[in-house]
């Protein structure tokens, strides 16, 4: 009886922790790509035409998306919230499952000021998608040196149009506001081919190390390349412990 009870208890406990691990990782799987490419130095890097041609020639890469991201200030009806403005191109929804996390509305259209906000941001700003009396404003710090004599000298500003709401978990729901890549690049004063990261979806049965080697060769080893586990190393360590 002692062996039966202790074995059954151990089986139940391990089953619970196994389910907890899968449940916890499901959140990162819905937001993070197979591989993320970021620069070793600085916040952004430039992709020239030759490098882009080589990227498209990597058969192991199913699709990749260009991203321009920065922590900015959002202002709505006398309320403020600091979050990451994440500009994405038209291929982003093929790389990430974020579009499936929409609980209301639609994904932003290319070439517009439309944005998708998280449920946490909605609550913090008391923001409504159909509120035409107040604009959702974004303030992005300008790069450069010198004295600041007015807010216009310190920030690039734009009015945004919320068209969708997503919900993943409490942390992510307050972390990101998604917009079109061109809008983010303009606010960040980026060149058209300047990005903060590449998010990559790999084909099935693809070797990550093979793709990493090819990417480093294209960009002269000036990149940091992380898979989903490395992007969430603290979560994976906690679950394994």
C-alpha angles and dihedrals in degrees: 000000000000092000092046094049095045092046092049091049091050091048092052093047094049091046091053093049091046091054091044091054093051091045093051094046092050088073094055091044090059095051108029128070127229089255132010122199120203133165121266091223129030128004101278144027137200125241112206125204094261093052092048090052090052091048092055089050094061102104093196091064110083094188138337133201132208116229134191112191136172140158108254142163122261120199128192129165095336093316126112133204131176115215141137118280104212116195113198135182128232092273096057095093089057090056100039132042093220093113088063089057093064111120095180138013129003142292116273117271120237116264096020138103091241118132140187115221133194125249089246092056090047090056096044094050097033084233124177126195092220098045106120094166095074129037125222103235128197124203117199119188113243119235118236145070136271139068120322111223100168140013089255089063092052104041143039108219136198139170113237132204114218109214103161145028126212131192127197108138138322094272099048094039090066097036108066140045111186123214140156116293094235091056093050092047091051093050091047092046091239127159116248091259096041118106140163095223148354119229114205135197113202128213121249118283090013123153111236091203092055092053092045091053092051092047093050089050092053094049098036094247092296095125140085111221120193132178124216094273092051091049088057100032095143091052093049092047092050093049093047091049 
